[in-house]
Amino acid sequence: MSLKMTSDPRHILSKDGSSTLYSPIYQQFYHNPNGAIAESRHVFFETPGLDSFFSENKSLTILEVGFGTGLNFLLATDYYLKNNCTSPLHFYSIEASPVTSTKALELNYAEQLSSPDLAPVLPNVFKELNSGLNIIKPVPGSDITLHLFIGDFVDADFKDLTTDFIFHDPFSPEVNEELWSSEVFERLLGFSRNHTILTTYCAASKARGAMANAGWFTARAKGALGKREMTLASPDKNQLNGYKFLNNERLAERYRNGAFS
Ligand SMILES: C[S@@+](CC[C@H](N)C(=O)[O-])C[C@H]1O[C@@H](n2cnc3c(N)ncnc32)[C@H](O)[C@@H]1O
């Protein structure tokens, strides 16, 4: 597919003081305007227990759908460094429309992290990108590898990838529908192990139905910053113990019957 490079996203400060972008193409913010960093921490790190995973200094693989500003990657890097990790961290991500390096200079994330010297990381990443798979070691002296596919999700070719965590972070299903289908979640299941946990800010029944129909067990948890709910999913139901299970059979059946269309 052709990359959508036309309209430049606009920088704004979210209510916790951290940067986000507004996409004129999707007419949506990249993050919750009430707090970009606060939302990312809650949805992708704290709720699935990934923040404590870092303290164990184990080898870790993360797959993200929608690299966007790179905030989630920078947060993962910050947790890694804060915990003095030395094991490999492989961060896979996919982005159809990368922002420019100049735009990345406007993002203030590093100021709010434990390692403010990470400020050049995102502008440097965005400066180096080519279409297809980019394999980058963006943090000198660490064992962090960024595998960033520039192109459409359907074309992302991550050979032999099996991941521990999935950050499902496209725009909402209303405007970015192609990334919320059952086929997408089937593909993500193919990158997963039994213990893999997928999280997303989204609580839409249609999205949950697509996951359930693809073979994921699903659960709900409290959403970030006043949002009522978010969603977790895993190939193994036991990984979701402690969260509130959703009725998977019913969701999958309703999805197949077109109840959410
Ligand atoms: C909500 S933003 C991601 C936010 C990001 N995780 C961050 O921390 O800044 C969604 C991203 O998904 C990308 N995207 C949308 N559809 C896509 C597709 N079909 N393939 C790849 N990327 C896509 C958009 O360009 C956008 O950057």
Ligand as a Chemical Component Dictionary entry (heavy atoms), coordinates in Angstrom:
data_LIG
# 
_chem_comp.id                   LIG 
_chem_comp.type                 NON-POLYMER 
_chem_comp.pdbx_formal_charge   0 
_chem_comp.three_letter_code    LIG 
# 
loop_
_chem_comp_atom.comp_id 
_chem_comp_atom.atom_id 
_chem_comp_atom.alt_atom_id 
_chem_comp_atom.type_symbol 
_chem_comp_atom.charge 
_chem_comp_atom.model_Cartn_x 
_chem_comp_atom.model_Cartn_y 
_chem_comp_atom.model_Cartn_z 
_chem_comp_atom.pdbx_ordinal 
LIG C1  C1  C 0  -2.733 5.782  18.179 1  
LIG S1  S1  S 1  -1.349 5.932  17.139 2  
LIG C2  C2  C 0  -0.096 5.000  17.958 3  
LIG C3  C3  C 0  0.447  5.622  19.191 4  
LIG C4  C4  C 0  1.806  5.073  19.552 5  
LIG N1  N1  N 0  1.775  3.737  20.048 6  
LIG C5  C5  C 0  2.566  6.009  20.440 7  
LIG O1  O1  O 0  2.998  5.608  21.528 8  
LIG O2  O2  O -1 2.723  7.158  20.037 9  
LIG C6  C6  C 0  -1.755 4.750  15.849 10 
LIG C7  C7  C 0  -0.659 4.587  14.823 11 
LIG O3  O3  O 0  -1.017 3.493  13.968 12 
LIG C8  C8  C 0  -0.588 3.803  12.638 13 
LIG N2  N2  N 0  -1.372 2.979  11.695 14 
LIG C9  C9  C 0  -2.693 3.089  11.397 15 
LIG N3  N3  N 0  -3.067 2.145  10.503 16 
LIG C10 C10 C 0  -1.960 1.414  10.226 17 
LIG C11 C11 C 0  -1.715 0.277  9.402  18 
LIG N4  N4  N 0  -2.683 -0.286 8.676  19 
LIG N5  N5  N 0  -0.475 -0.257 9.381  20 
LIG C12 C12 C 0  0.526  0.304  10.146 21 
LIG N6  N6  N 0  0.342  1.390  10.955 22 
LIG C13 C13 C 0  -0.874 1.932  11.004 23 
LIG C14 C14 C 0  -0.874 5.294  12.527 24 
LIG O4  O4  O 0  -0.116 5.883  11.495 25 
LIG C15 C15 C 0  -0.509 5.809  13.920 26 
LIG O5  O5  O 0  0.819  6.254  13.969 27 
# 
loop_
_chem_comp_bond.comp_id 
_chem_comp_bond.atom_id_1 
_chem_comp_bond.atom_id_2 
_chem_comp_bond.value_order 
_chem_comp_bond.pdbx_ordinal 
LIG C1  S1  SING 1  
LIG S1  C2  SING 2  
LIG S1  C6  SING 3  
LIG C2  C3  SING 4  
LIG C3  C4  SING 5  
LIG C4  N1  SING 6  
LIG C4  C5  SING 7  
LIG C5  O1  DOUB 8  
LIG C5  O2  SING 9  
LIG C6  C7  SING 10 
LIG C7  O3  SING 11 
LIG C7  C15 SING 12 
LIG O3  C8  SING 13 
LIG C8  N2  SING 14 
LIG C8  C14 SING 15 
LIG N2  C9  SING 16 
LIG N2  C13 SING 17 
LIG C9  N3  DOUB 18 
LIG N3  C10 SING 19 
LIG C10 C11 SING 20 
LIG C10 C13 DOUB 21 
LIG C11 N4  SING 22 
LIG C11 N5  DOUB 23 
LIG N5  C12 SING 24 
LIG C12 N6  DOUB 25 
LIG N6  C13 SING 26 
LIG C14 O4  SING 27 
LIG C14 C15 SING 28 
LIG C15 O5  SING 29 
# 
